Each structure stands twice: as C-alpha cells, then as structure tokens.
C-alpha cells in the first residue's frame, strides 16, 4: 500500500511531463514569451493541489480554495489527457499524416470532464426495501449518505442542495457513514455550514460515525463543530431508536485503539435489529457472521473515475452498492460528494433510501 501511494506522485509528475512536452510541440506557433507564460501557469497548476493540502496553515483560505479546486480538477485532466494522447500517438504510428492529435485529445478530455461534472452534480437515489428477521414495531425509513467532504470543494451552497435532497426523502432517521468533513473544519466554520446541517430533519435523529477524514481534520475539532448541529457522533457506541432498531456506530479504523468488533457487539441486544455504521468496508464477512443485520459504509467512492473504479473493485470484498451476504444486508455508498476532483466518470454520486420492514 505504501508503494502504491509512492507511485501516485511519480506517475502524476511523469504524466504531466508527457502532456507538457506534447503541448509545447503543438504550440510551436507561440512566441517565446508566450511559451514561458504557458509553462509557468502549467506547472503552478500542476503543484497547486500539493500546496493546498500541505500549506493550509500558511496560506489564506481564499487562495487555498482556488488552488485546491484547480489542482484537483487538474488531477483528472492529466489522467484523461495522458490516456487520450497515448491513443492518438499510437494512431499516428500507423497514419503518419494524422495531424492535430494533441487538439483531438484535448477536445475529448474536455468533453469527458464536462460529462463527469454533470454526473457528479446529479446524485442517484437508490431505494431498497429490506425485510428483517427480527420484529419491528413499524417500518423505518432510513436515509443514508457518506463522503460529503464538506470544505473547499463542497461548500455551503452545495450542502444546501444536499440537505434539501435528504429532507425530500422524508426520513425517519438519517445516517452519515463518515467523511462528512474533508481536510479541515476551518472552511465549515467560515461559511457557518452548521446552519445548513441544522436543517436536517428526521424525527428519530441524525447519527454519524467518523471517517478517516474526520481524523485528518482533527477529531477533537470535529466533535466541537458537531455540537452546534443536530448530528450525534457515535464512536464505538450504540443507540436504540424508539422503534427498537439499534444503531451501532464504529469508530474509524484510522483510530488504532477503536473497540474490537466482538466487544461492541456485546453492547447490543441480539433479538432486535442491528444496523452498523462503519466508514470503511473492511471485514464485511466477519461482521456478517457476528450478527449485524444491516451494514452501511462508504469510503471507497468506487474510485470516482474510470479506470480507478476497476482498481477499487478489486481491492474490496464489496466496493459499492447493495449485496445480501449470508445474514447481513450490506450497502456501500459511492459517496454523496467527492474528495478532490469534481467528476464522476463510470461511477455515481448516491443517496440510499432504505426501508426496514
């Protein structure tokens, strides 16, 4: 895994070197000062995401926001430009007279990113009805979301639309499976996003577990921020709803000292339905055998864009969507919003509406 994360920046820089060389080659008509200006802008954008992620204590928030958005967009732009250029360069080997390959690749990439942005901004509502083997006083309508990543990229205006979408489903209870916050609580405080989060409406409550990004943001600051919202943060704790459903909230595996699964299950009543929130969908089969009736997770984003979704599908027992295991009903959200690049290509943003019977 460490090798994988080491390879990402190496491939990113190599890909940008390739795109830069082809851009210079195709812009031979520019005067020297034009090529210098293009080069400076190009490499500033290349490194802007890295600066935004690691320089948040040193730069003003308005500049961090610009660099974060520009850098994250460039991440996917680079991926699709490299893939497109490899194709057009391969074509040129067989058709030497083929011209304008760079511009064809650029046009295709821009079109794909336009589609990806539209797809990201229009979440899919996945409705399902799950029959419990245990008695319920009445049917319960659960709205579950994950990976909202509030911060520089997902701001208050977008959050307002998400809150309206969630409330329009008329939930009895709202469950948030981690990564509500992106990399810092600071932009949420600046935009007073607690005002929008306070508009979430569910008669049985709003419950959330931490994700790895709550730890990246500072778990103590996250807890302090959430006190000004109706959201109840569950960290290795259990809440029983009036209808008898037990909500088990596991702390994120980012916390090495989180409670073992068997210990937290001892807090539950096995005769009543158990719904577990666990941000990262690891050891799904183990939770299935432990007696969890419904598990809701997120984290994977299903890779966000092709071909990363193929890699993520191979990494997890269940990388997205619904699956019935031997006992458990498991739903892994692809995320309501995103980390970084605002594109969904080959994946969907989603909200789950789960009726427990």
MITORNU-6825 format. One record per residue (C-alpha): x, y, z. Coordinates in steps of 0.2 Angstrom, whole numbers, plus 5000, padded with zeros to 4 digits. Example, Ala and Ser with C-alpha at 12.3 -4.5 7.8 and 13.67 -1.06 7.14 Angstrom:
<kevexs>
<kevex><u>5062</u><v>4978</v><w>5039</w></kevex>
<kevex><u>5068</u><v>4995</v><w>5036</w></kevex>
</kevexs>
This chain:
<kevexs>
<kevex><u>5000</u><v>5000</v><w>5000</w></kevex>
<kevex><u>5014</u><v>5012</v><w>5004</w></kevex>
<kevex><u>5022</u><v>5008</v><w>4987</w></kevex>
<kevex><u>5005</u><v>5012</v><w>4979</w></kevex>
<kevex><u>5005</u><v>5029</v><w>4987</w></kevex>
<kevex><u>5023</u><v>5032</v><w>4982</w></kevex>
<kevex><u>5019</u><v>5028</v><w>4964</w></kevex>
<kevex><u>5005</u><v>5040</v><w>4963</w></kevex>
<kevex><u>5015</u><v>5057</v><w>4963</w></kevex>
<kevex><u>5028</u><v>5049</v><w>4952</w></kevex>
<kevex><u>5016</u><v>5044</v><w>4939</w></kevex>
<kevex><u>5007</u><v>5061</v><w>4941</w></kevex>
<kevex><u>5023</u><v>5071</v><w>4938</w></kevex>
<kevex><u>5028</u><v>5059</v><w>4923</w></kevex>
<kevex><u>5011</u><v>5061</v><w>4915</w></kevex>
<kevex><u>5012</u><v>5080</v><w>4917</w></kevex>
<kevex><u>5029</u><v>5079</v><w>4909</w></kevex>
<kevex><u>5022</u><v>5070</v><w>4894</w></kevex>
<kevex><u>5007</u><v>5082</v><w>4892</w></kevex>
<kevex><u>5018</u><v>5097</v><w>4894</w></kevex>
<kevex><u>5030</u><v>5091</v><w>4880</w></kevex>
<kevex><u>5016</u><v>5087</v><w>4868</w></kevex>
<kevex><u>5008</u><v>5104</v><w>4872</w></kevex>
<kevex><u>5024</u><v>5113</v><w>4868</w></kevex>
<kevex><u>5026</u><v>5103</v><w>4852</w></kevex>
<kevex><u>5008</u><v>5108</v><w>4847</w></kevex>
<kevex><u>5010</u><v>5126</v><w>4852</w></kevex>
<kevex><u>5026</u><v>5130</v><w>4841</w></kevex>
<kevex><u>5017</u><v>5145</v><w>4834</w></kevex>
<kevex><u>5018</u><v>5154</v><w>4851</w></kevex>
<kevex><u>5032</u><v>5167</v><w>4853</w></kevex>
<kevex><u>5045</u><v>5164</v><w>4866</w></kevex>
<kevex><u>5036</u><v>5175</v><w>4880</w></kevex>
<kevex><u>5020</u><v>5165</v><w>4876</w></kevex>
<kevex><u>5029</u><v>5148</v><w>4879</w></kevex>
<kevex><u>5037</u><v>5155</v><w>4895</w></kevex>
<kevex><u>5020</u><v>5161</v><w>4902</w></kevex>
<kevex><u>5011</u><v>5145</v><w>4897</w></kevex>
<kevex><u>5025</u><v>5135</v><w>4906</w></kevex>
<kevex><u>5024</u><v>5145</v><w>4922</w></kevex>
<kevex><u>5005</u><v>5143</v><w>4923</w></kevex>
<kevex><u>5005</u><v>5125</v><w>4918</w></kevex>
<kevex><u>5017</u><v>5120</v><w>4932</w></kevex>
<kevex><u>5009</u><v>5131</v><w>4945</w></kevex>
<kevex><u>4993</u><v>5122</v><w>4942</w></kevex>
<kevex><u>5002</u><v>5105</v><w>4942</w></kevex>
<kevex><u>5008</u><v>5108</v><w>4960</w></kevex>
<kevex><u>4993</u><v>5118</v><w>4967</w></kevex>
<kevex><u>4984</u><v>5103</v><w>4975</w></kevex>
<kevex><u>5000</u><v>5098</v><w>4984</w></kevex>
<kevex><u>5002</u><v>5116</v><w>4990</w></kevex>
<kevex><u>4984</u><v>5117</v><w>4995</w></kevex>
<kevex><u>4985</u><v>5100</v><w>5005</w></kevex>
<kevex><u>5001</u><v>5104</v><w>5014</w></kevex>
<kevex><u>5001</u><v>5123</v><w>5016</w></kevex>
<kevex><u>4984</u><v>5125</v><w>5024</w></kevex>
<kevex><u>4992</u><v>5133</v><w>5039</w></kevex>
<kevex><u>5002</u><v>5146</v><w>5029</w></kevex>
<kevex><u>4991</u><v>5152</v><w>5016</w></kevex>
<kevex><u>4974</u><v>5162</v><w>5016</w></kevex>
<kevex><u>4959</u><v>5152</v><w>5014</w></kevex>
<kevex><u>4953</u><v>5161</v><w>4998</w></kevex>
<kevex><u>4970</u><v>5156</v><w>4990</w></kevex>
<kevex><u>4969</u><v>5138</v><w>4997</w></kevex>
<kevex><u>4951</u><v>5136</v><w>4989</w></kevex>
<kevex><u>4957</u><v>5142</v><w>4972</w></kevex>
<kevex><u>4972</u><v>5130</v><w>4972</w></kevex>
<kevex><u>4963</u><v>5116</v><w>4979</w></kevex>
<kevex><u>4949</u><v>5116</v><w>4966</w></kevex>
<kevex><u>4961</u><v>5120</v><w>4952</w></kevex>
<kevex><u>4973</u><v>5106</v><w>4957</w></kevex>
<kevex><u>4960</u><v>5093</v><w>4960</w></kevex>
<kevex><u>4952</u><v>5097</v><w>4943</w></kevex>
<kevex><u>4970</u><v>5095</v><w>4935</w></kevex>
<kevex><u>4972</u><v>5078</v><w>4943</w></kevex>
<kevex><u>4958</u><v>5070</v><w>4932</w></kevex>
<kevex><u>4963</u><v>5081</v><w>4917</w></kevex>
<kevex><u>4980</u><v>5074</v><w>4917</w></kevex>
<kevex><u>4974</u><v>5056</v><w>4918</w></kevex>
<kevex><u>4962</u><v>5058</v><w>4903</w></kevex>
<kevex><u>4975</u><v>5069</v><w>4893</w></kevex>
<kevex><u>4988</u><v>5055</v><w>4895</w></kevex>
<kevex><u>4976</u><v>5041</v><w>4890</w></kevex>
<kevex><u>4970</u><v>5051</v><w>4875</w></kevex>
<kevex><u>4987</u><v>5056</v><w>4870</w></kevex>
<kevex><u>4993</u><v>5038</v><w>4871</w></kevex>
<kevex><u>4979</u><v>5033</v><w>4859</w></kevex>
<kevex><u>4982</u><v>5047</v><w>4846</w></kevex>
<kevex><u>5001</u><v>5045</v><w>4847</w></kevex>
<kevex><u>4998</u><v>5026</v><w>4843</w></kevex>
<kevex><u>4986</u><v>5031</v><w>4829</w></kevex>
<kevex><u>5000</u><v>5042</v><w>4822</w></kevex>
<kevex><u>5012</u><v>5027</v><w>4821</w></kevex>
<kevex><u>5000</u><v>5019</v><w>4808</w></kevex>
<kevex><u>4994</u><v>5035</v><w>4800</w></kevex>
<kevex><u>5009</u><v>5047</v><w>4799</w></kevex>
<kevex><u>4999</u><v>5060</v><w>4790</w></kevex>
<kevex><u>4987</u><v>5061</v><w>4805</w></kevex>
<kevex><u>4988</u><v>5079</v><w>4812</w></kevex>
<kevex><u>4981</u><v>5089</v><w>4827</w></kevex>
<kevex><u>4982</u><v>5074</v><w>4838</w></kevex>
<kevex><u>4985</u><v>5085</v><w>4854</w></kevex>
<kevex><u>4970</u><v>5095</v><w>4850</w></kevex>
<kevex><u>4959</u><v>5080</v><w>4847</w></kevex>
<kevex><u>4965</u><v>5073</v><w>4864</w></kevex>
<kevex><u>4961</u><v>5090</v><w>4872</w></kevex>
<kevex><u>4944</u><v>5091</v><w>4865</w></kevex>
<kevex><u>4939</u><v>5073</v><w>4870</w></kevex>
<kevex><u>4946</u><v>5076</v><w>4888</w></kevex>
<kevex><u>4936</u><v>5092</v><w>4890</w></kevex>
<kevex><u>4920</u><v>5083</v><w>4884</w></kevex>
<kevex><u>4923</u><v>5069</v><w>4896</w></kevex>
<kevex><u>4926</u><v>5080</v><w>4911</w></kevex>
<kevex><u>4910</u><v>5090</v><w>4906</w></kevex>
<kevex><u>4900</u><v>5074</v><w>4907</w></kevex>
<kevex><u>4909</u><v>5069</v><w>4923</w></kevex>
<kevex><u>4905</u><v>5086</v><w>4932</w></kevex>
<kevex><u>4886</u><v>5085</v><w>4927</w></kevex>
<kevex><u>4885</u><v>5067</v><w>4933</w></kevex>
<kevex><u>4893</u><v>5072</v><w>4950</w></kevex>
<kevex><u>4881</u><v>5086</v><w>4952</w></kevex>
<kevex><u>4866</u><v>5075</v><w>4950</w></kevex>
<kevex><u>4866</u><v>5061</v><w>4963</w></kevex>
<kevex><u>4856</u><v>5045</v><w>4961</w></kevex>
<kevex><u>4844</u><v>5040</v><w>4974</w></kevex>
<kevex><u>4845</u><v>5021</v><w>4977</w></kevex>
<kevex><u>4829</u><v>5015</v><w>4985</w></kevex>
<kevex><u>4828</u><v>4997</v><w>4993</w></kevex>
<kevex><u>4816</u><v>4988</v><w>5005</w></kevex>
<kevex><u>4824</u><v>4976</v><w>5017</w></kevex>
<kevex><u>4815</u><v>4963</v><w>5027</w></kevex>
<kevex><u>4822</u><v>4960</v><w>5045</w></kevex>
<kevex><u>4821</u><v>4943</v><w>5053</w></kevex>
<kevex><u>4818</u><v>4951</v><w>5069</w></kevex>
<kevex><u>4802</u><v>4960</v><w>5075</w></kevex>
<kevex><u>4800</u><v>4979</v><w>5071</w></kevex>
<kevex><u>4786</u><v>4990</v><w>5079</w></kevex>
<kevex><u>4784</u><v>4998</v><w>5062</w></kevex>
<kevex><u>4793</u><v>5001</v><w>5046</w></kevex>
<kevex><u>4808</u><v>5013</v><w>5047</w></kevex>
<kevex><u>4813</u><v>5024</v><w>5033</w></kevex>
<kevex><u>4832</u><v>5027</v><w>5033</w></kevex>
<kevex><u>4841</u><v>5039</v><w>5023</w></kevex>
<kevex><u>4860</u><v>5035</v><w>5022</w></kevex>
<kevex><u>4874</u><v>5045</v><w>5015</w></kevex>
<kevex><u>4893</u><v>5045</v><w>5016</w></kevex>
<kevex><u>4908</u><v>5055</v><w>5010</w></kevex>
<kevex><u>4900</u><v>5073</v><w>5009</w></kevex>
<kevex><u>4918</u><v>5080</v><w>5011</w></kevex>
<kevex><u>4912</u><v>5097</v><w>5016</w></kevex>
<kevex><u>4926</u><v>5110</v><w>5014</w></kevex>
<kevex><u>4935</u><v>5120</v><w>5000</w></kevex>
<kevex><u>4927</u><v>5110</v><w>4986</w></kevex>
<kevex><u>4910</u><v>5106</v><w>4993</w></kevex>
<kevex><u>4904</u><v>5122</v><w>5000</w></kevex>
<kevex><u>4888</u><v>5129</v><w>5009</w></kevex>
<kevex><u>4878</u><v>5131</v><w>4993</w></kevex>
<kevex><u>4881</u><v>5113</v><w>4988</w></kevex>
<kevex><u>4877</u><v>5107</v><w>5005</w></kevex>
<kevex><u>4861</u><v>5117</v><w>5004</w></kevex>
<kevex><u>4856</u><v>5106</v><w>4989</w></kevex>
<kevex><u>4861</u><v>5090</v><w>4998</w></kevex>
<kevex><u>4851</u><v>5095</v><w>5014</w></kevex>
<kevex><u>4835</u><v>5098</v><w>5003</w></kevex>
<kevex><u>4838</u><v>5081</v><w>4994</w></kevex>
<kevex><u>4839</u><v>5072</v><w>5010</w></kevex>
<kevex><u>4824</u><v>5080</v><w>5018</w></kevex>
<kevex><u>4814</u><v>5077</v><w>5002</w></kevex>
<kevex><u>4815</u><v>5058</v><w>5005</w></kevex>
<kevex><u>4805</u><v>5061</v><w>5022</w></kevex>
<kevex><u>4817</u><v>5050</v><w>5033</w></kevex>
<kevex><u>4813</u><v>5043</v><w>5050</w></kevex>
<kevex><u>4831</u><v>5043</v><w>5054</w></kevex>
<kevex><u>4847</u><v>5050</v><w>5044</w></kevex>
<kevex><u>4863</u><v>5040</v><w>5045</w></kevex>
<kevex><u>4880</u><v>5048</v><w>5039</w></kevex>
<kevex><u>4893</u><v>5034</v><w>5037</w></kevex>
<kevex><u>4909</u><v>5046</v><w>5039</w></kevex>
<kevex><u>4919</u><v>5058</v><w>5030</w></kevex>
<kevex><u>4906</u><v>5072</v><w>5032</w></kevex>
<kevex><u>4921</u><v>5084</v><w>5033</w></kevex>
<kevex><u>4935</u><v>5085</v><w>5020</w></kevex>
<kevex><u>4953</u><v>5091</v><w>5027</w></kevex>
<kevex><u>4949</u><v>5104</v><w>5039</w></kevex>
<kevex><u>4935</u><v>5111</v><w>5050</w></kevex>
<kevex><u>4940</u><v>5129</v><w>5046</w></kevex>
<kevex><u>4931</u><v>5132</v><w>5030</w></kevex>
<kevex><u>4915</u><v>5125</v><w>5038</w></kevex>
<kevex><u>4916</u><v>5137</v><w>5052</w></kevex>
<kevex><u>4920</u><v>5152</v><w>5040</w></kevex>
<kevex><u>4904</u><v>5148</v><w>5030</w></kevex>
<kevex><u>4894</u><v>5143</v><w>5045</w></kevex>
<kevex><u>4889</u><v>5127</v><w>5037</w></kevex>
<kevex><u>4882</u><v>5121</v><w>5054</w></kevex>
<kevex><u>4867</u><v>5132</v><w>5049</w></kevex>
<kevex><u>4863</u><v>5121</v><w>5035</w></kevex>
<kevex><u>4867</u><v>5105</v><w>5044</w></kevex>
<kevex><u>4854</u><v>5111</v><w>5057</w></kevex>
<kevex><u>4841</u><v>5110</v><w>5044</w></kevex>
<kevex><u>4842</u><v>5091</v><w>5043</w></kevex>
<kevex><u>4825</u><v>5084</v><w>5048</w></kevex>
<kevex><u>4822</u><v>5066</v><w>5055</w></kevex>
<kevex><u>4810</u><v>5063</v><w>5070</w></kevex>
<kevex><u>4821</u><v>5048</v><w>5076</w></kevex>
<kevex><u>4838</u><v>5058</v><w>5074</w></kevex>
<kevex><u>4853</u><v>5061</v><w>5064</w></kevex>
<kevex><u>4868</u><v>5049</v><w>5068</w></kevex>
<kevex><u>4886</u><v>5049</v><w>5061</w></kevex>
<kevex><u>4902</u><v>5039</v><w>5063</w></kevex>
<kevex><u>4919</u><v>5046</v><w>5060</w></kevex>
<kevex><u>4928</u><v>5043</v><w>5044</w></kevex>
<kevex><u>4947</u><v>5044</v><w>5041</w></kevex>
<kevex><u>4945</u><v>5062</v><w>5035</w></kevex>
<kevex><u>4937</u><v>5067</v><w>5052</w></kevex>
<kevex><u>4954</u><v>5062</v><w>5059</w></kevex>
<kevex><u>4963</u><v>5071</v><w>5046</w></kevex>
<kevex><u>4953</u><v>5086</v><w>5050</w></kevex>
<kevex><u>4956</u><v>5084</v><w>5069</w></kevex>
<kevex><u>4944</u><v>5073</v><w>5078</w></kevex>
<kevex><u>4943</u><v>5085</v><w>5093</w></kevex>
<kevex><u>4939</u><v>5100</v><w>5082</w></kevex>
<kevex><u>4926</u><v>5089</v><w>5073</w></kevex>
<kevex><u>4917</u><v>5085</v><w>5089</w></kevex>
<kevex><u>4917</u><v>5103</v><w>5094</w></kevex>
<kevex><u>4909</u><v>5108</v><w>5077</w></kevex>
<kevex><u>4896</u><v>5095</v><w>5078</w></kevex>
<kevex><u>4890</u><v>5101</v><w>5095</w></kevex>
<kevex><u>4882</u><v>5115</v><w>5085</w></kevex>
<kevex><u>4872</u><v>5104</v><w>5074</w></kevex>
<kevex><u>4858</u><v>5090</v><w>5077</w></kevex>
<kevex><u>4871</u><v>5077</v><w>5072</w></kevex>
<kevex><u>4875</u><v>5064</v><w>5085</w></kevex>
<kevex><u>4893</u><v>5057</v><w>5083</w></kevex>
<kevex><u>4894</u><v>5038</v><w>5088</w></kevex>
<kevex><u>4911</u><v>5032</v><w>5092</w></kevex>
<kevex><u>4910</u><v>5013</v><w>5097</w></kevex>
<kevex><u>4893</u><v>5017</v><w>5104</w></kevex>
<kevex><u>4875</u><v>5010</v><w>5102</w></kevex>
<kevex><u>4859</u><v>5020</v><w>5101</w></kevex>
<kevex><u>4842</u><v>5011</v><w>5102</w></kevex>
<kevex><u>4828</u><v>5020</v><w>5092</w></kevex>
<kevex><u>4810</u><v>5021</v><w>5098</w></kevex>
<kevex><u>4806</u><v>5008</v><w>5085</w></kevex>
<kevex><u>4818</u><v>4995</v><w>5093</w></kevex>
<kevex><u>4832</u><v>4997</v><w>5079</w></kevex>
<kevex><u>4849</u><v>4998</v><w>5087</w></kevex>
<kevex><u>4861</u><v>5009</v><w>5078</w></kevex>
<kevex><u>4879</u><v>5004</v><w>5081</w></kevex>
<kevex><u>4892</u><v>5017</v><w>5077</w></kevex>
<kevex><u>4910</u><v>5010</v><w>5075</w></kevex>
<kevex><u>4925</u><v>5022</v><w>5076</w></kevex>
<kevex><u>4935</u><v>5023</v><w>5060</w></kevex>
<kevex><u>4949</u><v>5010</v><w>5058</w></kevex>
<kevex><u>4961</u><v>5026</v><w>5057</w></kevex>
<kevex><u>4959</u><v>5025</v><w>5076</w></kevex>
<kevex><u>4971</u><v>5010</v><w>5081</w></kevex>
<kevex><u>4963</u><v>5009</v><w>5098</w></kevex>
<kevex><u>4945</u><v>5008</v><w>5092</w></kevex>
<kevex><u>4935</u><v>4994</v><w>5101</w></kevex>
<kevex><u>4936</u><v>4976</v><w>5093</w></kevex>
<kevex><u>4920</u><v>4971</v><w>5084</w></kevex>
<kevex><u>4915</u><v>4957</v><w>5097</w></kevex>
<kevex><u>4916</u><v>4970</v><w>5111</w></kevex>
<kevex><u>4905</u><v>4982</v><w>5103</w></kevex>
<kevex><u>4893</u><v>4969</v><w>5098</w></kevex>
<kevex><u>4891</u><v>4964</v><w>5117</w></kevex>
<kevex><u>4883</u><v>4981</v><w>5119</w></kevex>
<kevex><u>4868</u><v>4976</v><w>5108</w></kevex>
<kevex><u>4853</u><v>4965</v><w>5110</w></kevex>
<kevex><u>4853</u><v>4951</v><w>5098</w></kevex>
<kevex><u>4834</u><v>4949</v><w>5097</w></kevex>
<kevex><u>4832</u><v>4967</v><w>5090</w></kevex>
<kevex><u>4838</u><v>4973</v><w>5073</w></kevex>
<kevex><u>4856</u><v>4979</v><w>5072</w></kevex>
<kevex><u>4861</u><v>4992</v><w>5060</w></kevex>
<kevex><u>4880</u><v>4996</v><w>5060</w></kevex>
<kevex><u>4888</u><v>5011</v><w>5053</w></kevex>
<kevex><u>4907</u><v>5008</v><w>5049</w></kevex>
<kevex><u>4915</u><v>5020</v><w>5037</w></kevex>
<kevex><u>4927</u><v>5008</v><w>5029</w></kevex>
<kevex><u>4920</u><v>4992</v><w>5022</w></kevex>
<kevex><u>4933</u><v>4980</v><w>5028</w></kevex>
<kevex><u>4930</u><v>4963</v><w>5035</w></kevex>
<kevex><u>4912</u><v>4963</v><w>5029</w></kevex>
<kevex><u>4911</u><v>4944</v><w>5030</w></kevex>
<kevex><u>4917</u><v>4945</v><w>5049</w></kevex>
<kevex><u>4903</u><v>4957</v><w>5053</w></kevex>
<kevex><u>4890</u><v>4946</v><w>5044</w></kevex>
<kevex><u>4895</u><v>4931</v><w>5055</w></kevex>
<kevex><u>4894</u><v>4942</v><w>5070</w></kevex>
<kevex><u>4876</u><v>4945</v><w>5068</w></kevex>
<kevex><u>4875</u><v>4963</v><w>5060</w></kevex>
<kevex><u>4858</u><v>4964</v><w>5051</w></kevex>
<kevex><u>4862</u><v>4979</v><w>5041</w></kevex>
<kevex><u>4879</u><v>4987</v><w>5037</w></kevex>
<kevex><u>4881</u><v>5004</v><w>5029</w></kevex>
<kevex><u>4898</u><v>5010</v><w>5024</w></kevex>
<kevex><u>4907</u><v>5022</v><w>5012</w></kevex>
<kevex><u>4925</u><v>5027</v><w>5009</w></kevex>
<kevex><u>4928</u><v>5019</v><w>4993</w></kevex>
<kevex><u>4920</u><v>5032</v><w>4981</w></kevex>
<kevex><u>4921</u><v>5017</v><w>4970</w></kevex>
<kevex><u>4936</u><v>5025</v><w>4963</w></kevex>
<kevex><u>4927</u><v>5041</v><w>4957</w></kevex>
<kevex><u>4933</u><v>5040</v><w>4939</w></kevex>
<kevex><u>4937</u><v>5026</v><w>4926</w></kevex>
<kevex><u>4949</u><v>5017</v><w>4927</w></kevex>
<kevex><u>4951</u><v>5019</v><w>4946</w></kevex>
<kevex><u>4934</u><v>5011</v><w>4949</w></kevex>
<kevex><u>4941</u><v>4994</v><w>4942</w></kevex>
<kevex><u>4956</u><v>4995</v><w>4954</w></kevex>
<kevex><u>4944</u><v>4999</v><w>4969</w></kevex>
<kevex><u>4933</u><v>4985</v><w>4964</w></kevex>
<kevex><u>4947</u><v>4973</v><w>4965</w></kevex>
<kevex><u>4953</u><v>4980</v><w>4982</w></kevex>
<kevex><u>4937</u><v>4977</v><w>4992</w></kevex>
<kevex><u>4925</u><v>4962</v><w>4996</w></kevex>
<kevex><u>4911</u><v>4974</v><w>4992</w></kevex>
<kevex><u>4917</u><v>4991</v><w>4984</w></kevex>
<kevex><u>4899</u><v>4999</v><w>4981</w></kevex>
<kevex><u>4881</u><v>4996</v><w>4981</w></kevex>
<kevex><u>4869</u><v>4983</v><w>4989</w></kevex>
<kevex><u>4873</u><v>4965</v><w>4992</w></kevex>
<kevex><u>4865</u><v>4952</v><w>5003</w></kevex>
<kevex><u>4878</u><v>4941</v><w>5012</w></kevex>
<kevex><u>4873</u><v>4925</v><w>5022</w></kevex>
<kevex><u>4864</u><v>4936</v><w>5035</w></kevex>
<kevex><u>4869</u><v>4954</v><w>5033</w></kevex>
<kevex><u>4861</u><v>4967</v><w>5021</w></kevex>
<kevex><u>4877</u><v>4977</v><w>5016</w></kevex>
<kevex><u>4876</u><v>4994</v><w>5007</w></kevex>
<kevex><u>4892</u><v>5003</v><w>5002</w></kevex>
<kevex><u>4889</u><v>5021</v><w>4996</w></kevex>
<kevex><u>4899</u><v>5028</v><w>4982</w></kevex>
<kevex><u>4898</u><v>5045</v><w>4991</w></kevex>
<kevex><u>4886</u><v>5059</v><w>4990</w></kevex>
<kevex><u>4900</u><v>5071</v><w>4986</w></kevex>
<kevex><u>4919</u><v>5068</v><w>4982</w></kevex>
<kevex><u>4936</u><v>5070</v><w>4988</w></kevex>
<kevex><u>4946</u><v>5082</v><w>4976</w></kevex>
<kevex><u>4941</u><v>5081</v><w>4958</w></kevex>
<kevex><u>4923</u><v>5086</v><w>4955</w></kevex>
<kevex><u>4920</u><v>5072</v><w>4942</w></kevex>
<kevex><u>4910</u><v>5056</v><w>4941</w></kevex>
<kevex><u>4915</u><v>5045</v><w>4926</w></kevex>
<kevex><u>4910</u><v>5027</v><w>4927</w></kevex>
<kevex><u>4903</u><v>5030</v><w>4945</w></kevex>
<kevex><u>4888</u><v>5039</v><w>4953</w></kevex>
<kevex><u>4886</u><v>5050</v><w>4967</w></kevex>
<kevex><u>4872</u><v>5042</v><w>4978</w></kevex>
<kevex><u>4859</u><v>5043</v><w>4992</w></kevex>
<kevex><u>4852</u><v>5027</v><w>4999</w></kevex>
<kevex><u>4834</u><v>5027</v><w>5005</w></kevex>
<kevex><u>4832</u><v>5010</v><w>5015</w></kevex>
<kevex><u>4815</u><v>5005</v><w>5021</w></kevex>
<kevex><u>4817</u><v>4992</v><w>5035</w></kevex>
<kevex><u>4802</u><v>4980</v><w>5037</w></kevex>
</kevexs>
